[in-house]
Amino acid sequence: MAKVPVHLRVNGVARSGSAEPRVTAGDFLRNELHLTGTHLGCEHGVCGACTIHVDGAAVRSCLLFGVQLEGCDVRTVEGLADGDALNVIQQAFMKAHALQCGFCTPGMLMTVAAFLEENSDPTEEEVREAISSNLCRCTGYVTIVEAVLQAAAEIRSNGQKPIESVPSS
């Protein structure tokens, strides 16, 4: 099958590659653009491990084809940190020990980032509802919920944004 050129912005940087029309967006990011932070789990859109942001919306990269990213603005988990400086959500996950094996963590972080963009003062129940679409087999969600609430408090107290703007290149 012939590959199709794909031009997009990833984490604020213009990128291009090529993909066969049948290749998922997650596989395109991992194999063509070498952004391996996005993890592919169930490949049915159920587990949430492959969550990325496309044009500002959290989506499952296993349910999109790479060619559908043409012209899109994509953010992956690699785009949360600023070099070695972790994003406020990543810091909270680290402090709360909200990760075990780490497989679900990238998708969980991307889901939480989109959620906190919309609601920076969530209740525990709202956090649990927001992350219910991401499966974690290691933590039992208690520390993840704590981390999200910590990140939300930090965002409110410092006026930070869950996702800092990525400079255009």
URVEN-V661177 format. One record per residue. N is the residue number from 1. RES is the residue in one small letter. PHI is phi as a letter, one per 20 degrees, with the letter a starting at -180 (none if undefined). OMEGA is omega as a letter, one per 30 degrees, with the letter a starting at -180 (NA if undefined). D_CENTER is the distance of its C-alpha to the mean C-alpha in whole Angstrom. Layout:
n/res/phi/omega/d_center
N/RES/PHI/OMEGA/D_CENTER
N/RES/PHI/OMEGA/D_CENTER
//
This chain:
n/res/phi/omega/d_center
1/m/none/a/30
2/a/f/l/29
3/k/e/a/26
4/v/d/l/25
5/p/f/l/24
6/v/c/l/20
7/h/d/a/20
8/l/b/l/17
9/r/d/l/15
10/v/c/l/12
11/n/l/l/11
12/g/n/a/14
13/v/d/l/16
14/a/f/a/18
15/r/c/l/18
16/s/b/l/20
17/g/a/l/21
18/s/b/a/22
19/a/b/l/21
20/e/f/a/24
21/p/g/a/23
22/r/e/a/22
23/v/f/a/19
24/t/f/l/16
25/a/f/l/13
26/g/f/l/11
27/d/f/l/15
28/f/f/l/15
29/l/f/a/12
30/r/f/a/14
31/n/e/a/17
32/e/e/a/18
33/l/e/l/16
34/h/m/l/16
35/l/d/a/12
36/t/e/l/12
37/g/f/l/9
38/t/f/a/7
39/h/d/l/10
40/l/d/a/12
41/g/d/a/14
42/c/f/a/16
43/e/l/l/16
44/h/c/l/17
45/g/m/a/14
46/v/e/a/15
47/c/e/l/13
48/g/n/a/9
49/a/f/a/8
50/c/e/a/7
51/t/f/l/5
52/i/c/l/4
53/h/d/l/6
54/v/c/a/10
55/d/l/l/13
56/g/n/a/11
57/a/d/l/10
58/a/f/a/7
59/v/c/l/9
60/r/e/a/9
61/s/f/l/10
62/c/e/a/13
63/l/d/l/14
64/l/d/l/15
65/f/e/l/17
66/g/g/a/16
67/v/f/l/19
68/q/f/l/18
69/l/e/l/15
70/e/g/l/19
71/g/m/a/19
72/c/e/l/15
73/d/d/a/13
74/v/d/l/10
75/r/c/l/7
76/t/d/a/5
77/v/g/l/5
78/e/f/a/8
79/g/e/l/9
80/l/f/a/8
81/a/f/l/11
82/d/d/a/15
83/g/m/l/16
84/d/e/a/17
85/a/e/a/17
86/l/f/l/14
87/n/f/a/12
88/v/g/l/14
89/i/f/l/11
90/q/f/l/11
91/q/f/a/15
92/a/f/l/15
93/f/f/l/14
94/m/f/a/16
95/k/f/a/19
96/a/e/a/19
97/h/l/a/18
98/a/e/l/15
99/l/b/l/15
100/q/d/a/17
101/c/f/l/17
102/g/n/a/13
103/f/f/a/12
104/c/e/a/10
105/t/g/a/9
106/p/g/l/6
107/g/f/l/5
108/m/f/l/7
109/l/f/a/5
110/m/f/l/3
111/t/f/a/6
112/v/f/l/8
113/a/g/l/7
114/a/f/l/8
115/f/f/a/11
116/l/f/l/12
117/e/f/a/13
118/e/e/a/15
119/n/b/a/17
120/s/e/l/17
121/d/c/a/20
122/p/e/l/19
123/t/e/l/21
124/e/g/l/21
125/e/f/l/21
126/e/f/l/19
127/v/f/l/16
128/r/g/l/17
129/e/f/a/17
130/a/f/a/13
131/i/e/a/12
132/s/f/l/15
133/s/e/l/13
134/n/d/a/11
135/l/e/l/14
136/c/c/a/15
137/r/e/a/18
138/c/d/a/19
139/t/e/a/18
140/g/m/l/20
141/y/m/a/17
142/v/g/a/20
143/t/f/l/18
144/i/f/l/15
145/v/f/l/17
146/e/g/a/19
147/a/f/a/16
148/v/f/l/14
149/l/f/l/18
150/q/f/l/18
151/a/f/l/15
152/a/f/l/17
153/a/f/l/20
154/e/f/l/19
155/i/f/a/18
156/r/f/a/21
157/s/f/a/23
158/n/d/a/22
159/g/m/l/21
160/q/f/l/18
161/k/d/l/15
162/p/g/l/12
163/i/c/l/10
164/e/f/l/13
165/s/f/l/15
166/v/e/a/14
167/p/f/l/18
168/s/f/l/19
169/s/d/NA/21
//
